[in-house]
């Protein structure tokens, strides 16, 4: 039996890797890195929580299990969105 060629990925957003430094995420065929230094809310999250991500629209991602919404611009240009961590 031959396997069929895989079809096009229908997911607009996918977590491709998680390591000790951060998260690699594929958004509409563009891969981005979210470092835990710039996005500390993910550092202690479970893999399941991180993988449960949704593309709300062309500008925002949502992690419902973590109650986190991020503008794609903040991922592309984190220096424009300084964090205050207490």
Secondary structure, 3 states (H helix, E strand, C coil): CCCCCCCCCCCCEEEEEECCCEEEEEECCEEEEEECCCCHHHCCCCHHHHHCCEECCCCEEEECCCCEEEEHHHHHCHHHCCCCCC
